[in-house]
Amino acid sequence: MFNKISFKLGVLFLSIFFVLEGILFVFLYSGFLFERMQAETDALLSRGNSHRDVLINHFDRPTIDHVALMESEAETMVVITDQSKNVLAYSNPLNSKMTEIINQEQNINKQGLVVKGNWEAEPYLATVSPIIQDQGVKGYVYMFLDTNSIREVRDNLAYQFLIVGALAIIISLVTVFFLSRFLADPLIKMKEATKKLSRGKHDVQLASNRSDELGELARSIQTLSDDLYRLKNERTDFLASISHELRTPLTYLKGYADIAQRPLITAEERGRYLSIIQEESGHIANLVKDLFEMAKMDQHGFKIEKQEVNLCSLLQLVISKIKPAYDEKEVRLHVECKDYYKVNVDPERFEQVILNLLDNSLHFTAPYKRVKVNVEERSENLSFSVIDEGEGIPEKDLPYIWDRLYRVDKSRSRKYGGSGLGLSIAKEIVEKHGGTIEAKSEIGLGTEITILLPGKDVSIEKGTDRRR
């Protein structure tokens, strides 16, 4: 199948080659031919001047006959005249055209003159050289060259150029064919790859070992294919996880609602079942809320509106909301922050991050243990850390805790009631602020999650430490 792009590239390259080759051949041909004709004319005039120089010294009958005899076997022809242009000798018989040229009136200088130089229109090239002695002009030496020989040279030259031109065209055709295929084949394969991607097929393999722009494009398409494949798998896993997350509480809701409707159960049992229904409804509501937040982030509907706030004051506001939950579980909460930290953040979004981190630490920290919040300067950035004495996270799971719906221990997800989206949302919010978030953990010792805010968003006003 002949591809359109190969055809277009071939036509384009051939057009350029033909134009360049045509211009090159025209200039070469005309230039070479001009040089050849100029050389013939100069040689003819030079030969006439040479005979003239001999006759200046010996303008007598023997010398005149000798000059005529010298030219009798040559391609050129010599005619020697006196000052009145009466023919004294010639190497070959004259014809009427030669006689006409000799009898023309010419203004002849000492160096000689080209009488007829138009080899294309005239039968002869003709030059004249004056024989000048002390007494004045004694005669003239006329040289003639049949232009048929020049036209034969021209025809041979044209024939050679035609052969060379034909070979150049054949070589150009072959070169352009392979060149167009060389350029078009990768593009055709990329087109087929994008068609497969549009049909949802991700088994795309493109040769990306080239170092030019086509290689970069192939690598970009290959990366896109791999990313789409990964996103497809992530979407499938995400939907499966969401289905599981919703199915479990909905099963509880339906089961306990059916039990609560039985007429023979006691009021105490009905209240306990309704409490479970309420708890599971809360789980569903939190999950839907988190999913809505993630959807806004994916659709770029998630905006950060920064303003300067006192970080310690914002932290105290969050702690006042979550402190009752810590007191109920008997987990100690220690905060270390200085009044003079002013940061440019979105207070509502950053409050959400702090709540997520503190709630996460509370779930995984046993009673009578401690959770510490520490705010301090680190290099040119501001560090915000939440350090707990909880169960810890296995090292193999640490890189994935920021993934959506990822849980270290799936069997205990019901126990802690989280949606598995809190850390993903926190990471998105922190990165929207231009910061970074990282985690360190050891099994049995606890977990430390640290947020680094860029120094350009931090200002300092000296104050006193606040420790709780």
Secondary structure in CASP SS format (residue, H / E / C, confidence):
PFRMAT SS
TARGET T0000
AUTHOR 0000-0000-0000
METHOD secondary structure of the structure
MODEL  1
M C 1.00
F C 1.00
N C 1.00
K H 1.00
I H 1.00
S H 1.00
F H 1.00
K H 1.00
L H 1.00
G H 1.00
V H 1.00
L H 1.00
F H 1.00
L H 1.00
S H 1.00
I H 1.00
F H 1.00
F H 1.00
V H 1.00
L H 1.00
E H 1.00
G H 1.00
I H 1.00
L H 1.00
F H 1.00
V H 1.00
F H 1.00
L H 1.00
Y H 1.00
S H 1.00
G H 1.00
F H 1.00
L H 1.00
F H 1.00
E H 1.00
R H 1.00
M H 1.00
Q H 1.00
A H 1.00
E H 1.00
T H 1.00
D H 1.00
A H 1.00
L H 1.00
L H 1.00
S H 1.00
R H 1.00
G H 1.00
N H 1.00
S H 1.00
H H 1.00
R H 1.00
D H 1.00
V H 1.00
L H 1.00
I H 1.00
N H 1.00
H C 1.00
F C 1.00
D C 1.00
R H 1.00
P H 1.00
T H 1.00
I H 1.00
D H 1.00
H H 1.00
V H 1.00
A H 1.00
L H 1.00
M H 1.00
E C 1.00
S C 1.00
E C 1.00
A C 1.00
E C 1.00
T E 1.00
M E 1.00
V E 1.00
V E 1.00
I E 1.00
T E 1.00
D E 1.00
Q C 1.00
S C 1.00
K C 1.00
N C 1.00
V E 1.00
L E 1.00
A E 1.00
Y E 1.00
S C 1.00
N C 1.00
P C 1.00
L C 1.00
N C 1.00
S H 1.00
K H 1.00
M H 1.00
T H 1.00
E H 1.00
I H 1.00
I H 1.00
N H 1.00
Q C 1.00
E C 1.00
Q C 1.00
N C 1.00
I C 1.00
N C 1.00
K C 1.00
Q C 1.00
G C 1.00
L E 1.00
V E 1.00
V E 1.00
K E 1.00
G C 1.00
N C 1.00
W C 1.00
E C 1.00
A C 1.00
E C 1.00
P C 1.00
Y E 1.00
L E 1.00
A E 1.00
T E 1.00
V E 1.00
S E 1.00
P E 1.00
I E 1.00
I E 1.00
Q E 1.00
D C 1.00
Q C 1.00
G E 1.00
V E 1.00
K E 1.00
G E 1.00
Y E 1.00
V E 1.00
Y E 1.00
M E 1.00
F E 1.00
L E 1.00
D E 1.00
T H 1.00
N H 1.00
S H 1.00
I H 1.00
R H 1.00
E H 1.00
V H 1.00
R H 1.00
D H 1.00
N H 1.00
L H 1.00
A H 1.00
Y H 1.00
Q H 1.00
F H 1.00
L H 1.00
I H 1.00
V H 1.00
G H 1.00
A H 1.00
L H 1.00
A H 1.00
I H 1.00
I H 1.00
I H 1.00
S H 1.00
L H 1.00
V H 1.00
T H 1.00
V H 1.00
F H 1.00
F H 1.00
L H 1.00
S H 1.00
R H 1.00
F H 1.00
L H 1.00
A H 1.00
D H 1.00
P H 1.00
L H 1.00
I H 1.00
K H 1.00
M H 1.00
K H 1.00
E H 1.00
A H 1.00
T H 1.00
K H 1.00
K H 1.00
L H 1.00
S H 1.00
R C 1.00
G C 1.00
K C 1.00
H C 1.00
D C 1.00
V C 1.00
Q C 1.00
L C 1.00
A C 1.00
S C 1.00
N C 1.00
R C 1.00
S C 1.00
D C 1.00
E H 1.00
L H 1.00
G H 1.00
E H 1.00
L H 1.00
A H 1.00
R H 1.00
S H 1.00
I H 1.00
Q H 1.00
T H 1.00
L H 1.00
S H 1.00
D H 1.00
D H 1.00
L H 1.00
Y H 1.00
R H 1.00
L H 1.00
K H 1.00
N H 1.00
E H 1.00
R H 1.00
T H 1.00
D H 1.00
F H 1.00
L H 1.00
A H 1.00
S H 1.00
I H 1.00
S H 1.00
H H 1.00
E H 1.00
L H 1.00
R H 1.00
T H 1.00
P H 1.00
L H 1.00
T H 1.00
Y H 1.00
L H 1.00
K H 1.00
G H 1.00
Y H 1.00
A H 1.00
D H 1.00
I H 1.00
A H 1.00
Q C 1.00
R C 1.00
P C 1.00
L C 1.00
I C 1.00
T C 1.00
A H 1.00
E H 1.00
E H 1.00
R H 1.00
G H 1.00
R H 1.00
Y H 1.00
L H 1.00
S H 1.00
I H 1.00
I H 1.00
Q H 1.00
E H 1.00
E H 1.00
S H 1.00
G H 1.00
H H 1.00
I H 1.00
A H 1.00
N H 1.00
L H 1.00
V H 1.00
K H 1.00
D H 1.00
L H 1.00
F H 1.00
E H 1.00
M H 1.00
A H 1.00
K H 1.00
M H 1.00
D H 1.00
Q C 1.00
H C 1.00
G C 1.00
F C 1.00
K C 1.00
I C 1.00
E C 1.00
K C 1.00
Q E 1.00
E E 1.00
V E 1.00
N E 1.00
L H 1.00
C H 1.00
S H 1.00
L H 1.00
L H 1.00
Q H 1.00
L H 1.00
V H 1.00
I H 1.00
S H 1.00
K H 1.00
I H 1.00
K H 1.00
P H 1.00
A H 1.00
Y H 1.00
D H 1.00
E H 1.00
K H 1.00
E C 1.00
V C 1.00
R E 1.00
L E 1.00
H E 1.00
V E 1.00
E E 1.00
C E 1.00
K E 1.00
D C 1.00
Y C 1.00
Y E 1.00
K E 1.00
V E 1.00
N E 1.00
V E 1.00
D C 1.00
P H 1.00
E H 1.00
R H 1.00
F H 1.00
E H 1.00
Q H 1.00
V H 1.00
I H 1.00
L H 1.00
N H 1.00
L H 1.00
L H 1.00
D H 1.00
N H 1.00
S H 1.00
L H 1.00
H H 1.00
F C 1.00
T C 1.00
A C 1.00
P C 1.00
Y C 1.00
K C 1.00
R E 1.00
V E 1.00
K E 1.00
V E 1.00
N E 1.00
V E 1.00
E E 1.00
E E 1.00
R E 1.00
S C 1.00
E C 1.00
N E 1.00
L E 1.00
S E 1.00
F E 1.00
S E 1.00
V E 1.00
I E 1.00
D E 1.00
E C 1.00
G C 1.00
E C 1.00
G C 1.00
I C 1.00
P C 1.00
E C 1.00
K C 1.00
D C 1.00
L H 1.00
P H 1.00
Y H 1.00
I C 1.00
W C 1.00
D C 1.00
R C 1.00
L C 1.00
Y C 1.00
R C 1.00
V C 1.00
D C 1.00
K H 1.00
S H 1.00
R H 1.00
S H 1.00
R H 1.00
K H 1.00
Y H 1.00
G C 1.00
G C 1.00
S C 1.00
G C 1.00
L C 1.00
G H 1.00
L H 1.00
S H 1.00
I H 1.00
A H 1.00
K H 1.00
E H 1.00
I H 1.00
V H 1.00
E H 1.00
K H 1.00
H C 1.00
G C 1.00
G C 1.00
T E 1.00
I E 1.00
E E 1.00
A E 1.00
K E 1.00
S E 1.00
E E 1.00
I C 1.00
G C 1.00
L C 1.00
G E 1.00
T E 1.00
E E 1.00
I E 1.00
T E 1.00
I E 1.00
L E 1.00
L E 1.00
P C 1.00
G H 1.00
K H 1.00
D H 1.00
V E 1.00
S E 1.00
I E 1.00
E C 1.00
K C 1.00
G C 1.00
T C 1.00
D E 1.00
R E 1.00
R E 1.00
R C 1.00
END
